[in-house]
Amino acid sequence: MRVHLGSDHAGLELKDHLMAWLVDHGYEAVDHGPFVYDALDDYPCFCLRAAEGVAADREAGLDSLGVVIGGSGNGEQISANKVEGIRCALAWSEKTAALAREHNDANVVSVGGRMHSLEDMTRFVEVFLTTPFSGDERHVRRIAQVSTYDETGELPPLPESALRGSAES
């Protein structure tokens, strides 16, 4: 599997660590930068490229996921999610990393380089990369609703329970 990585200065140490870890574990790692420490760098230029790499690979039918890393992981997640076809989840525990794949079929994970130890963040990435999407109908349905909104701007219909609730108010 190919794994695209992008970060900012706050995630550089983890990104460099993950590059070696991925290769050691049989992954093809693609580094989208940064390549040197620059306290003034901007995460979008690196994280958008990593997400675009994942999207292009998946469009071509290749097995590919991505990892974006920053201080908190929030801005990196937001950036990656701007790329068509990308579902990026912020992981702050093994459980959130697993659920991102199992329930949301996320194809990029974001982690905060200043939030956890190197060992914990590596484990979050490992869990993300090795957890399959469940394929459960409810998760497929929810992902389709978000995709349809992305494409059309049309909100999903409210469920019957929500309609009853608003009529009683």
DSSP file with accessible surface (Angstrom, degrees, kcal/mol):
  #  RESIDUE AA STRUCTURE BP1 BP2  ACC     N-H-->O    O-->H-N    N-H-->O    O-->H-N    TCO  KAPPA ALPHA  PHI   PSI    X-CA   Y-CA   Z-CA
    1    1 A M              0   0   70      0, 0.0    27,-2.6     0, 0.0     2,-0.4   0.000 360.0 360.0 360.0 141.1    0.0    0.0    0.0
    2    2 A R  E     -ab  28  64A  64     61,-2.1    63,-2.1    25,-0.2     2,-0.5  -0.739 360.0-164.5 -91.8 137.2    1.1    3.5   -0.8
    3    3 A V  E     -ab  29  65A   0     25,-3.0    27,-2.8    -2,-0.4     2,-0.4  -0.983   5.3-154.0-126.9 119.6    0.9    6.1    2.0
    4    4 A H  E     -ab  30  66A   9     61,-2.3    63,-2.8    -2,-0.5     2,-0.4  -0.776  14.5-165.2 -92.7 134.6    1.2    9.8    1.2
    5    5 A L  E     +ab  31  67A   0     25,-2.8    27,-2.9    -2,-0.4     2,-0.3  -0.954  15.5 163.4-124.8 141.6    2.5   12.1    4.0
    6    6 A G  E     + b   0  68A   0     61,-1.7    63,-1.9    -2,-0.4     2,-0.2  -0.980   9.7 149.2-148.9 150.8    2.4   15.8    4.5
    7    7 A S  E     - b   0  69A   0     26,-1.6     2,-0.2    -2,-0.3    39,-0.2  -0.807  34.5-115.1-153.4-165.2    2.9   18.0    7.5
    8    8 A D    >>  -     0   0   13     61,-0.8     3,-1.1    -2,-0.2     4,-0.7  -0.689  55.1 -74.6-129.7-169.7    4.1   21.4    8.7
    9    9 A H  G >4 S+     0   0   34     29,-0.4     3,-0.7     1,-0.3     4,-0.4   0.862 130.9  56.3 -59.2 -34.9    7.1   22.3   10.9
   10   10 A A  G 34 S+     0   0   18      1,-0.2    -1,-0.3     2,-0.1     4,-0.2   0.753 114.6  38.7 -70.3 -22.2    5.2   21.0   14.0
   11   11 A G  G <> S+     0   0    0     -3,-1.1     4,-2.9    58,-0.4    -1,-0.2   0.403  87.0  99.8-104.8   1.2    4.7   17.6   12.4
   12   12 A L  H <X S+     0   0   16     -4,-0.7     4,-2.9    -3,-0.7     5,-0.2   0.908  81.4  50.2 -58.3 -45.2    8.1   17.3   10.7
   13   13 A E  H  > S+     0   0  145     -4,-0.4     4,-2.2     1,-0.2    -1,-0.2   0.935 114.8  43.8 -61.6 -45.8    9.7   15.1   13.4
   14   14 A L  H  > S+     0   0    5     -4,-0.2     4,-3.2     2,-0.2    -1,-0.2   0.920 112.8  52.4 -66.0 -41.8    6.8   12.7   13.3
   15   15 A K  H  X S+     0   0    0     -4,-2.9     4,-2.4     2,-0.2    -2,-0.2   0.948 110.7  47.2 -59.7 -46.5    6.6   12.7    9.5
   16   16 A D  H  X S+     0   0   75     -4,-2.9     4,-1.4     1,-0.2    -1,-0.2   0.914 113.7  48.6 -62.4 -40.1   10.3   11.9    9.2
   17   17 A H  H  X S+     0   0   68     -4,-2.2     4,-2.5    -5,-0.2    -2,-0.2   0.929 111.4  49.9 -62.9 -45.3    9.9    9.1   11.8
   18   18 A L  H  X S+     0   0    0     -4,-3.2     4,-3.4     1,-0.2     5,-0.3   0.850 102.0  61.7 -65.6 -34.7    6.8    7.7   10.0
   19   19 A M  H  X S+     0   0   40     -4,-2.4     4,-1.8    -5,-0.2    -1,-0.2   0.948 111.6  38.6 -55.0 -48.5    8.7    7.7    6.6
   20   20 A A  H  X S+     0   0   54     -4,-1.4     4,-2.6     2,-0.2    -2,-0.2   0.922 115.9  52.1 -68.7 -43.0   11.2    5.2    8.1
   21   21 A W  H  X S+     0   0   34     -4,-2.5     4,-1.2     1,-0.2    -2,-0.2   0.914 109.2  50.4 -60.5 -44.3    8.5    3.3   10.1
   22   22 A L  H ><>S+     0   0    0     -4,-3.4     5,-2.7     2,-0.2     3,-0.5   0.933 111.3  46.9 -61.4 -47.8    6.3    2.8    7.0
   23   23 A V  H ><5S+     0   0   91     -4,-1.8     3,-1.8    -5,-0.3    -2,-0.2   0.932 110.3  53.6 -60.4 -44.0    9.2    1.5    4.8
   24   24 A D  H 3<5S+     0   0  130     -4,-2.6    -1,-0.2     1,-0.3    -2,-0.2   0.759 109.8  49.6 -61.6 -24.4   10.2   -0.9    7.6
   25   25 A H  T <<5S-     0   0   97     -4,-1.2    -1,-0.3    -3,-0.5    -2,-0.2   0.166 125.0 -98.2-104.2  16.7    6.6   -2.2    7.7
   26   26 A G  T < 5S+     0   0   65     -3,-1.8     2,-0.2     1,-0.3    -3,-0.2   0.579  78.4 132.4  86.0  10.8    6.4   -2.8    4.0
   27   27 A Y      < -     0   0   41     -5,-2.7     2,-0.8    -6,-0.2    -1,-0.3  -0.616  59.0-124.4 -91.6 155.1    4.5    0.4    2.9
   28   28 A E  E     -a    2   0A 101    -27,-2.6   -25,-3.0    -2,-0.2     2,-0.4  -0.880  33.4-157.0 -95.8 108.6    5.5    2.6    0.0
   29   29 A A  E     -a    3   0A  23     -2,-0.8     2,-0.5   -27,-0.2   -25,-0.2  -0.745  10.3-164.9 -94.5 133.4    5.8    6.0    1.6
   30   30 A V  E     -a    4   0A  38    -27,-2.8   -25,-2.8    -2,-0.4     2,-0.6  -0.972  10.2-151.8-119.3 116.2    5.5    9.2   -0.5
   31   31 A D  E     +a    5   0A  43     -2,-0.5   -25,-0.2   -27,-0.2   -27,-0.1  -0.785  18.0 177.6 -94.3 116.7    6.8   12.4    1.2
   32   32 A H        -     0   0   42    -27,-2.9   -26,-0.1    -2,-0.6    -1,-0.1   0.288  49.6-168.1 -99.2   8.5    5.1   15.6    0.2
   33   33 A G  S    S-     0   0    0      1,-0.3   -26,-1.6   -28,-0.2    -1,-0.3  -0.230  74.2-148.8  98.0 173.7    7.1   17.7    2.6
   34   34 A P        -     0   0    5      0, 0.0    -1,-0.3     0, 0.0     3,-0.1   0.581  37.8-177.5 -74.4 168.1    8.3   19.7    4.3
   35   35 A F        +     0   0  135      1,-0.2     2,-0.3    -2,-0.2    -2,-0.0   0.540  66.7  32.4-112.6 -13.4   11.8   18.5    4.0
   36   36 A V  S    S-     0   0  106      2,-0.0     2,-0.4     0, 0.0    -1,-0.2  -0.965  93.3 -92.9-139.1 157.1   13.5   21.0    6.3
   37   37 A Y        +     0   0  146     -2,-0.3     2,-0.3    -3,-0.1   -28,-0.0  -0.554  46.3 164.0 -73.8 126.4   12.4   22.8    9.5
   38   38 A D    >   -     0   0   80     -2,-0.4     3,-2.3     1,-0.0   -29,-0.4  -0.865  26.8-157.1-143.9 105.2   10.9   26.2    8.8
   39   39 A A  T 3  S+     0   0   52     -2,-0.3   -29,-0.1     1,-0.3    -1,-0.0   0.649  94.2  51.9 -60.0 -14.7    8.9   27.6   11.7
   40   40 A L  T 3  S+     0   0  145      2,-0.1    -1,-0.3   -31,-0.0    -3,-0.0   0.317  80.8 124.1-105.4   8.7    7.0   29.9    9.2
   41   41 A D    <   -     0   0   20     -3,-2.3     2,-0.5     1,-0.1   -32,-0.1  -0.191  58.3-126.5 -69.0 163.1    5.9   27.2    6.7
   42   42 A D    >>  -     0   0  113      1,-0.1     3,-0.8   -34,-0.1     4,-0.6  -0.958   5.5-147.9-116.1 122.2    2.3   26.7    5.9
   43   43 A Y  H >> S+     0   0   81     -2,-0.5     4,-2.9     1,-0.2     3,-0.8   0.795  87.3  71.2 -61.0 -32.3    0.7   23.3    6.2
   44   44 A P  H 3> S+     0   0   45      0, 0.0     4,-2.6     0, 0.0     5,-0.4   0.904  92.9  56.0 -56.6 -38.7   -1.9   23.6    3.3
   45   45 A C  H <> S+     0   0   51     -3,-0.8     4,-0.6     1,-0.2    -2,-0.2   0.857 118.0  34.1 -64.6 -29.4    0.8   23.4    0.6
   46   46 A F  H <X S+     0   0   38     -3,-0.8     4,-2.0    -4,-0.6    -1,-0.2   0.881 120.2  46.7 -89.5 -43.0    2.1   20.1    2.0
   47   47 A C  H  X S+     0   0    0     -4,-2.9     4,-2.5     2,-0.2     5,-0.2   0.871 110.0  53.0 -72.1 -36.6   -1.2   18.5    3.2
   48   48 A L  H  X S+     0   0   58     -4,-2.6     4,-2.7    -5,-0.4    -1,-0.2   0.909 109.6  50.1 -63.5 -38.7   -3.2   19.4    0.1
   49   49 A R  H  X S+     0   0  142     -4,-0.6     4,-2.1    -5,-0.4    -2,-0.2   0.911 110.3  49.5 -66.0 -40.2   -0.5   17.7   -2.0
   50   50 A A  H  X S+     0   0    1     -4,-2.0     4,-2.0     2,-0.2    -2,-0.2   0.945 113.4  46.4 -63.2 -45.3   -0.6   14.6    0.2
   51   51 A A  H  X S+     0   0    0     -4,-2.5     4,-2.8     1,-0.2    -2,-0.2   0.905 111.0  51.7 -65.0 -40.8   -4.4   14.4   -0.1
   52   52 A E  H  X S+     0   0  122     -4,-2.7     4,-2.7     1,-0.2    -1,-0.2   0.875 106.9  55.0 -63.2 -35.8   -4.3   15.0   -3.8
   53   53 A G  H  X S+     0   0   11     -4,-2.1     4,-2.3     2,-0.2    -2,-0.2   0.928 110.1  45.6 -61.1 -43.8   -1.8   12.1   -4.1
   54   54 A V  H  X S+     0   0    0     -4,-2.0     4,-2.7     2,-0.2     5,-0.2   0.946 113.5  49.3 -63.4 -48.1   -4.2    9.8   -2.3
   55   55 A A  H  X S+     0   0   23     -4,-2.8     4,-2.4     1,-0.2    -2,-0.2   0.917 112.3  47.7 -60.2 -43.4   -7.2   11.0   -4.4
   56   56 A A  H  X S+     0   0   60     -4,-2.7     4,-1.7     2,-0.2    -1,-0.2   0.921 112.7  48.8 -65.3 -43.2   -5.2   10.5   -7.7
   57   57 A D  H  <>S+     0   0   15     -4,-2.3     5,-3.0    -5,-0.2    -2,-0.2   0.934 113.0  46.8 -61.2 -46.1   -4.1    7.0   -6.6
   58   58 A R  H ><5S+     0   0   82     -4,-2.7     3,-1.5     1,-0.2    -1,-0.2   0.891 109.1  54.5 -66.5 -37.2   -7.6    5.9   -5.6
   59   59 A E  H 3<5S+     0   0  171     -4,-2.4    -1,-0.2     1,-0.3    -2,-0.2   0.856 108.2  50.8 -61.4 -34.5   -9.0    7.3   -8.9
   60   60 A A  T 3<5S-     0   0   74     -4,-1.7    -1,-0.3    -5,-0.2    -2,-0.2   0.386 124.3-106.8 -84.0   2.2   -6.4    5.1  -10.7
   61   61 A G  T < 5S+     0   0   68     -3,-1.5     2,-0.2     1,-0.3    -3,-0.2   0.624  72.3 142.5  84.0  14.6   -7.6    2.1   -8.7
   62   62 A L      < -     0   0   81     -5,-3.0     2,-0.8    -6,-0.2    -1,-0.3  -0.612  59.5-112.5 -90.9 150.6   -4.5    1.9   -6.4
   63   63 A D        +     0   0  101     -2,-0.2   -61,-2.1   -60,-0.0     2,-0.3  -0.716  58.5 151.2 -79.7 109.7   -4.5    1.0   -2.8
   64   64 A S  E     +b    2   0A   0     -2,-0.8     2,-0.3   -63,-0.2   -61,-0.2  -1.000  22.9 173.3-149.4 139.7   -3.5    4.3   -1.1
   65   65 A L  E     -b    3   0A   1    -63,-2.1   -61,-2.3    -2,-0.3     2,-0.3  -0.846  18.8-138.7-134.5 174.1   -4.1    6.1    2.2
   66   66 A G  E     -bc   4 108A   1     41,-1.6    43,-2.2    -2,-0.3     2,-0.4  -0.945   8.2-157.3-139.4 159.4   -2.6    9.3    3.6
   67   67 A V  E     -bc   5 109A   0    -63,-2.8   -61,-1.7    -2,-0.3     2,-0.4  -0.996  10.2-173.0-134.9 126.2   -1.3   10.9    6.8
   68   68 A V  E     -bc   6 110A   0     41,-2.6    43,-2.0    -2,-0.4     2,-0.4  -0.962   9.3-168.5-120.9 142.5   -1.2   14.6    7.5
   69   69 A I  E     +bc   7 111A   0    -63,-1.9   -61,-0.8    -2,-0.4   -58,-0.4  -0.992  17.9 141.9-138.2 133.8    0.5   16.0   10.6
   70   70 A G  E     - c   0 112A   0     41,-1.7    43,-4.6    -2,-0.4    44,-0.4  -0.749  64.7 -70.8-146.0-162.0    0.6   19.3   12.4
   71   71 A G  S    S+     0   0   10     41,-0.3    43,-2.2    -2,-0.2    44,-0.3   0.970 129.7   1.0 -64.3 -53.1    0.7   20.8   15.8
   72   72 A S  S    S-     0   0   46     40,-0.2    40,-0.3    41,-0.1    -1,-0.1   0.649  91.8-127.6-105.5 -24.8   -3.0   19.9   16.6
   73   73 A G  S  > S+     0   0    0     38,-0.2     4,-2.0    17,-0.1     5,-0.2   0.247  81.6 106.9  91.5 -10.9   -3.9   18.2   13.4
   74   74 A N  H  > S+     0   0   78      2,-0.2     4,-2.4     1,-0.2     5,-0.2   0.961  79.3  40.6 -67.7 -54.1   -7.0   20.4   13.0
   75   75 A G  H  > S+     0   0   12      1,-0.2     4,-2.6     2,-0.2    -1,-0.2   0.877 115.0  53.7 -63.3 -35.5   -5.8   22.7   10.1
   76   76 A E  H  > S+     0   0    5      2,-0.2     4,-2.5     1,-0.2    -1,-0.2   0.909 109.3  48.5 -66.3 -40.6   -4.2   19.7    8.4
   77   77 A Q  H  X S+     0   0   46     -4,-2.0     4,-2.3     2,-0.2    -2,-0.2   0.937 111.1  49.9 -63.0 -46.2   -7.5   17.8    8.5
   78   78 A I  H  X S+     0   0  100     -4,-2.4     4,-0.5     1,-0.2    -2,-0.2   0.932 112.1  48.6 -59.4 -44.8   -9.5   20.8    7.2
   79   79 A S  H >< S+     0   0   12     -4,-2.6     3,-1.5     1,-0.2     4,-0.4   0.945 110.9  48.6 -60.5 -51.2   -7.0   21.2    4.3
   80   80 A A  H >< S+     0   0    0     -4,-2.5     3,-1.7     1,-0.3    -1,-0.2   0.888 104.9  60.0 -59.2 -37.3   -7.1   17.5    3.3
   81   81 A N  H 3< S+     0   0   64     -4,-2.3    -1,-0.3     1,-0.3    -2,-0.2   0.633  91.2  69.7 -70.2  -9.7  -10.9   17.5    3.4
   82   82 A K  T << S+     0   0  165     -3,-1.5     2,-0.4    -4,-0.5    -1,-0.3   0.660  79.8  93.1 -78.4 -13.7  -10.9   20.2    0.7
   83   83 A V  S X  S-     0   0   16     -3,-1.7     3,-2.1    -4,-0.4    -3,-0.0  -0.677  89.9-109.3 -85.4 127.2   -9.6   17.7   -1.9
   84   84 A E  T 3  S+     0   0  178     -2,-0.4     3,-0.1     1,-0.3    -1,-0.1  -0.275 102.2  18.8 -56.7 132.2  -12.4   16.0   -3.8
   85   85 A G  T 3  S+     0   0   50      1,-0.3     2,-0.4    -4,-0.1    -1,-0.3   0.399  97.0 121.4  88.7  -1.2  -12.8   12.3   -2.8
   86   86 A I    <   -     0   0   10     -3,-2.1     2,-0.5    -6,-0.2    -1,-0.3  -0.798  38.6-174.9-101.4 135.6  -10.9   12.7    0.5
   87   87 A R        -     0   0   63     -2,-0.4    20,-1.8    18,-0.1    21,-1.5  -0.945  15.7-175.0-122.6 104.7  -12.4   11.9    3.9
   88   88 A C  E     -d  108   0A   8     -2,-0.5     2,-0.4   -11,-0.2    21,-0.2  -0.893   3.8-166.4-108.0 130.5   -9.8   12.9    6.5
   89   89 A A  E     -d  109   0A  19     19,-2.0    21,-2.8    -2,-0.5     2,-0.5  -0.909  20.7-126.6-116.7 143.1  -10.4   12.2   10.2
   90   90 A L  E     -d  110   0A  37     -2,-0.4     2,-0.5    19,-0.2    21,-0.2  -0.774  27.1-159.4 -86.0 123.8   -8.5   13.6   13.2
   91   91 A A        +     0   0    2     19,-2.8    21,-0.4    -2,-0.5     3,-0.1  -0.909  28.5 158.8-108.3 131.2   -7.3   10.7   15.4
   92   92 A W  S    S+     0   0  151     -2,-0.5     2,-0.3     1,-0.2    -1,-0.1   0.264  71.3  23.3-129.1   7.2   -6.4   11.3   19.0
   93   93 A S  S  > S-     0   0   34      1,-0.1     4,-1.9    31,-0.1    -1,-0.2  -0.966  84.6-101.8-159.2 167.7   -6.6    7.7   20.2
   94   94 A E  H  > S+     0   0   92     -2,-0.3     4,-2.5     1,-0.2     5,-0.2   0.906 121.7  53.7 -61.7 -39.2   -6.4    4.2   18.9
   95   95 A K  H  > S+     0   0  132      1,-0.2     4,-2.9     2,-0.2     5,-0.2   0.918 108.0  47.3 -64.4 -44.3  -10.2    4.0   19.0
   96   96 A T  H  > S+     0   0   28      1,-0.2     4,-1.8     2,-0.2    -1,-0.2   0.879 112.2  51.6 -67.8 -32.2  -10.7    7.2   16.9
   97   97 A A  H  X S+     0   0    0     -4,-1.9     4,-1.1     2,-0.2    -2,-0.2   0.926 113.2  44.6 -66.3 -43.4   -8.2    6.0   14.4
   98   98 A A  H >X S+     0   0   13     -4,-2.5     4,-3.1     1,-0.2     3,-0.5   0.933 113.1  49.6 -66.6 -45.3  -10.0    2.6   14.1
   99   99 A L  H 3X>S+     0   0   48     -4,-2.9     4,-2.3     1,-0.2     5,-1.1   0.829 101.0  64.4 -66.2 -30.6  -13.5    4.2   13.9
  100  100 A A  H 3<5S+     0   0    3     -4,-1.8     6,-2.7    -5,-0.2     4,-0.4   0.898 115.4  31.3 -57.8 -39.0  -12.3    6.6   11.2
  101  101 A R  H <X5S+     0   0   28     -4,-1.1     4,-1.3    -3,-0.5    33,-0.3   0.928 121.8  48.1 -82.5 -50.8  -11.7    3.6    8.9
  102  102 A E  H  <5S+     0   0   65     -4,-3.1    32,-1.8    31,-0.3    33,-0.4   0.901 129.1  18.3 -59.9 -45.9  -14.5    1.2   10.2
  103  103 A H  T  <5S+     0   0   60     -4,-2.3    -3,-0.2    -5,-0.2    -1,-0.2   0.775 135.8  31.1 -99.2 -33.0  -17.4    3.7   10.2
  104  104 A N  T  4<S-     0   0   85     -5,-1.1    -3,-0.2    -4,-0.4    -2,-0.2   0.459  85.7-134.5-109.7  -4.2  -16.3    6.6    7.9
  105  105 A D     <  -     0   0   31     -4,-1.3    -4,-0.2    -6,-0.2   -18,-0.1   0.883  36.6-171.4  47.6  40.5  -14.0    4.8    5.4
  106  106 A A        -     0   0    1     -6,-2.7   -18,-0.2     1,-0.1    -1,-0.2  -0.353  19.5-166.8 -60.7 141.9  -11.6    7.7    5.9
  107  107 A N  S    S+     0   0    2    -20,-1.8   -41,-1.6     1,-0.2     2,-0.3   0.421  72.5  43.4-112.9  -1.3   -8.7    7.6    3.5
  108  108 A V  E     -cd  66  88A   1    -21,-1.5   -19,-2.0   -43,-0.2     2,-0.4  -0.994  67.9-157.4-139.3 140.5   -6.5   10.2    5.2
  109  109 A V  E     -cd  67  89A   0    -43,-2.2   -41,-2.6    -2,-0.3     2,-0.4  -0.937   5.2-154.0-116.9 142.7   -5.8   10.5    9.0
  110  110 A S  E     -cd  68  90A   0    -21,-2.8   -19,-2.8    -2,-0.4     2,-0.3  -0.949  13.3-176.8-115.1 136.3   -4.6   13.7   10.7
  111  111 A V  E     -c   69   0A   0    -43,-2.0   -41,-1.7    -2,-0.4     2,-0.7  -0.968  26.6-121.6-132.6 151.0   -2.6   13.6   13.9
  112  112 A G  E >>  -c   70   0A   1    -21,-0.4     3,-1.7   -40,-0.3     4,-0.7  -0.823  13.4-160.2 -96.2 112.7   -1.4   16.4   16.2
  113  113 A G  T 34 S+     0   0   21    -43,-4.6   -42,-0.2    -2,-0.7   -41,-0.1   0.664  93.4  45.3 -65.6 -17.0    2.4   16.3   16.6
  114  114 A R  T 34 S+     0   0  160    -43,-2.2    -1,-0.3   -44,-0.4   -42,-0.1   0.330 104.2  65.4-105.1   6.3    2.3   18.4   19.8
  115  115 A M  T <4 S+     0   0  107     -3,-1.7     2,-0.3   -44,-0.3    -2,-0.2   0.673 104.6  18.5-101.8 -23.3   -0.6   16.4   21.3
  116  116 A H  S  < S-     0   0   57     -4,-0.7    -1,-0.1    -3,-0.0     2,-0.0  -0.922  84.3 -83.3-144.9 168.5    0.8   13.0   21.9
  117  117 A S     >  -     0   0   47     -2,-0.3     4,-2.6     1,-0.1     5,-0.2  -0.307  42.4-111.6 -71.9 159.0    4.1   11.0   22.2
  118  118 A L  H  > S+     0   0   44      1,-0.2     4,-2.3     2,-0.2     5,-0.2   0.903 119.4  52.1 -56.7 -41.5    5.8    9.8   19.1
  119  119 A E  H  > S+     0   0  135      2,-0.2     4,-2.1     1,-0.2    -1,-0.2   0.917 109.9  47.5 -64.1 -45.3    5.0    6.2   20.1
  120  120 A D  H  > S+     0   0   80      2,-0.2     4,-2.4     1,-0.2    -2,-0.2   0.933 112.8  48.1 -63.5 -45.4    1.3    6.9   20.6
  121  121 A M  H  X S+     0   0    4     -4,-2.6     4,-2.2     1,-0.2    -1,-0.2   0.896 109.8  52.7 -64.4 -38.5    1.0    8.8   17.3
  122  122 A T  H  X S+     0   0   12     -4,-2.3     4,-2.6    -5,-0.2    -1,-0.2   0.921 109.7  49.8 -61.3 -41.0    2.8    6.0   15.5
  123  123 A R  H  X S+     0   0   93     -4,-2.1     4,-2.8     2,-0.2     5,-0.2   0.903 107.4  53.6 -64.8 -41.2    0.3    3.6   17.0
  124  124 A F  H  X S+     0   0   12     -4,-2.4     4,-2.4     1,-0.2    -1,-0.2   0.928 111.5  46.0 -58.8 -44.0   -2.7    5.7   15.8
  125  125 A V  H  X S+     0   0    0     -4,-2.2     4,-2.8     2,-0.2    -2,-0.2   0.927 111.6  51.6 -65.2 -43.2   -1.3    5.7   12.3
  126  126 A E  H  X S+     0   0   58     -4,-2.6     4,-1.7     1,-0.2    -2,-0.2   0.935 111.0  47.5 -59.8 -45.6   -0.7    1.9   12.4
  127  127 A V  H  X S+     0   0   11     -4,-2.8     4,-1.1     1,-0.2    -1,-0.2   0.932 112.5  50.2 -61.1 -45.4   -4.3    1.3   13.6
  128  128 A F  H >< S+     0   0    0     -4,-2.4     3,-0.6    -5,-0.2    -2,-0.2   0.938 112.1  46.8 -58.1 -48.0   -5.6    3.5   10.9
  129  129 A L  H 3< S+     0   0   10     -4,-2.8    -1,-0.2     1,-0.2    -2,-0.2   0.775 117.3  42.1 -68.7 -26.3   -3.6    1.8    8.2
  130  130 A T  H 3< S+     0   0   82     -4,-1.7    -1,-0.2    -5,-0.2    -2,-0.2   0.487  92.5  93.0-103.0  -2.6   -4.5   -1.7    9.3
  131  131 A T    <<  -     0   0   18     -4,-1.1     2,-0.1    -3,-0.6     3,-0.0  -0.803  65.8-144.9 -95.0 125.8   -8.2   -1.3   10.0
  132  132 A P        -     0   0   95      0, 0.0     2,-0.3     0, 0.0   -27,-0.1  -0.469  24.9 -98.9 -84.2 159.2  -10.6   -2.1    7.2
  133  133 A F        -     0   0   51     -2,-0.1   -31,-0.3     1,-0.1   -30,-0.1  -0.571  28.7-137.4 -69.4 136.2  -13.9   -0.3    6.4
  134  134 A S        -     0   0   49    -32,-1.8    -1,-0.1   -33,-0.3   -31,-0.1   0.824  16.8-146.7 -68.6 -33.0  -16.8   -2.3    7.9
  135  135 A G        +     0   0   40    -33,-0.4    -1,-0.1     1,-0.2   -32,-0.1   0.536  35.8 164.4  75.9   5.8  -19.0   -1.8    4.8
  136  136 A D    >>  -     0   0   77    -34,-0.3     4,-2.4     1,-0.1     3,-0.7  -0.283  47.1-120.5 -57.6 142.5  -22.1   -1.9    7.0
  137  137 A E  H 3> S+     0   0  124      1,-0.3     4,-2.9     2,-0.2     5,-0.2   0.867 110.9  55.2 -54.9 -41.5  -25.1   -0.5    5.2
  138  138 A R  H 3> S+     0   0  107      1,-0.2     4,-1.9     2,-0.2    -1,-0.3   0.882 110.7  45.5 -64.1 -35.5  -25.7    2.3    7.7
  139  139 A H  H <> S+     0   0    5     -3,-0.7     4,-2.4     2,-0.2    -1,-0.2   0.903 112.6  49.8 -73.9 -40.1  -22.1    3.6    7.2
  140  140 A V  H  X S+     0   0   72     -4,-2.4     4,-2.4     1,-0.2    -2,-0.2   0.929 111.4  50.6 -60.9 -43.1  -22.3    3.3    3.4
  141  141 A R  H  X S+     0   0   99     -4,-2.9     4,-2.0    -5,-0.2    -2,-0.2   0.920 111.2  47.3 -61.6 -44.4  -25.6    5.2    3.5
  142  142 A R  H  X S+     0   0  119     -4,-1.9     4,-1.9     2,-0.2    -1,-0.2   0.903 111.4  49.7 -67.6 -41.3  -24.1    8.0    5.7
  143  143 A I  H  X S+     0   0   25     -4,-2.4     4,-2.6     1,-0.2    -1,-0.2   0.912 109.9  52.7 -62.8 -40.2  -21.0    8.4    3.5
  144  144 A A  H  X S+     0   0   48     -4,-2.4     4,-2.8     1,-0.2    -2,-0.2   0.882 105.7  54.2 -63.4 -37.5  -23.3    8.6    0.4
  145  145 A Q  H  X S+     0   0   78     -4,-2.0     4,-2.1     2,-0.2    -1,-0.2   0.924 110.8  45.1 -62.9 -42.5  -25.3   11.4    2.0
  146  146 A V  H  X S+     0   0   84     -4,-1.9     4,-2.5     2,-0.2    -2,-0.2   0.924 113.6  50.2 -66.7 -42.7  -22.2   13.4    2.6
  147  147 A S  H  X S+     0   0   39     -4,-2.6     4,-2.1     1,-0.2    -2,-0.2   0.913 109.9  50.5 -62.4 -42.3  -20.9   12.7   -0.9
  148  148 A T  H  X>S+     0   0   67     -4,-2.8     4,-3.0     2,-0.2     5,-0.5   0.920 110.0  50.1 -62.6 -42.4  -24.3   13.7   -2.4
  149  149 A Y  H  X5S+     0   0  112     -4,-2.1     4,-2.5     1,-0.2    -2,-0.2   0.924 109.0  52.5 -61.5 -42.5  -24.2   17.0   -0.5
  150  150 A D  H  <5S+     0   0  124     -4,-2.5    -1,-0.2     1,-0.2    -2,-0.2   0.898 116.8  39.3 -57.1 -42.0  -20.6   17.6   -1.7
  151  151 A E  H  <5S+     0   0  151     -4,-2.1    -2,-0.2    -5,-0.2    -1,-0.2   0.864 134.9  15.2 -78.2 -38.5  -21.8   17.1   -5.3
  152  152 A T  H  <5S-     0   0   84     -4,-3.0    -3,-0.2    -5,-0.2    -2,-0.2   0.627  85.0-128.3-114.8 -20.9  -25.2   18.8   -5.3
  153  153 A G     << +     0   0   45     -4,-2.5     2,-0.5    -5,-0.5    -4,-0.2   0.529  62.7 140.1  77.2   5.9  -25.4   21.0   -2.1
  154  154 A E        -     0   0  136     -6,-0.5    -1,-0.3    -5,-0.1    -2,-0.2  -0.707  51.6-128.9 -88.5 128.8  -28.7   19.2   -1.4
  155  155 A L        -     0   0  131     -2,-0.5     3,-0.1    -3,-0.1    -9,-0.0  -0.438  27.8-106.6 -71.3 146.2  -29.3   18.4    2.3
  156  156 A P        -     0   0   55      0, 0.0    -1,-0.1     0, 0.0   -11,-0.0  -0.382  46.1 -93.7 -66.7 151.5  -30.3   14.8    3.1
  157  157 A P        -     0   0  116      0, 0.0    -3,-0.0     0, 0.0     0, 0.0  -0.325  42.6-107.1 -65.4 148.6  -34.0   14.4    4.0
  158  158 A L        -     0   0  115      1,-0.1     5,-0.0    -3,-0.1     2,-0.0  -0.524  37.2-110.1 -72.0 144.2  -34.8   14.5    7.7
  159  159 A P    >>  -     0   0   77      0, 0.0     4,-1.7     0, 0.0     3,-0.9  -0.329  29.0-107.0 -70.7 158.4  -35.7   11.2    9.2
  160  160 A E  H 3> S+     0   0  121      1,-0.3     4,-2.5     2,-0.2     5,-0.2   0.877 119.2  59.5 -52.9 -39.6  -39.4   10.7   10.3
  161  161 A S  H 3> S+     0   0   72      1,-0.2     4,-1.9     2,-0.2    -1,-0.3   0.868 105.2  48.6 -62.4 -34.0  -38.3   10.9   14.0
  162  162 A A  H <> S+     0   0   37     -3,-0.9     4,-1.9     2,-0.2    -1,-0.2   0.850 110.0  51.5 -73.6 -33.9  -37.0   14.5   13.4
  163  163 A L  H  X S+     0   0   78     -4,-1.7     4,-1.5     2,-0.2    -2,-0.2   0.903 110.5  48.0 -70.4 -40.3  -40.2   15.5   11.6
  164  164 A R  H  X S+     0   0  130     -4,-2.5     4,-1.4     1,-0.2    -2,-0.2   0.915 110.4  53.5 -63.6 -41.2  -42.4   14.2   14.5
  165  165 A G  H  X S+     0   0   34     -4,-1.9     4,-0.6    -5,-0.2    -2,-0.2   0.896 108.5  47.8 -63.3 -39.1  -40.2   16.1   17.0
  166  166 A S  H  < S+     0   0   79     -4,-1.9     3,-0.5     1,-0.2    -1,-0.2   0.842 108.4  54.7 -74.5 -27.8  -40.5   19.4   15.2
  167  167 A A  H  < S+     0   0   86     -4,-1.5    -1,-0.2     1,-0.2    -2,-0.2   0.810 105.3  53.8 -73.2 -27.4  -44.2   19.1   14.9
  168  168 A E  H  <        0   0  158     -4,-1.4    -1,-0.2    -3,-0.2    -2,-0.2   0.647 360.0 360.0 -80.8 -13.9  -44.6   18.6   18.7
  169  169 A S     <        0   0  136     -4,-0.6    -3,-0.0    -3,-0.5    -4,-0.0  -0.294 360.0 360.0 -73.5 360.0  -42.6   21.8   19.5
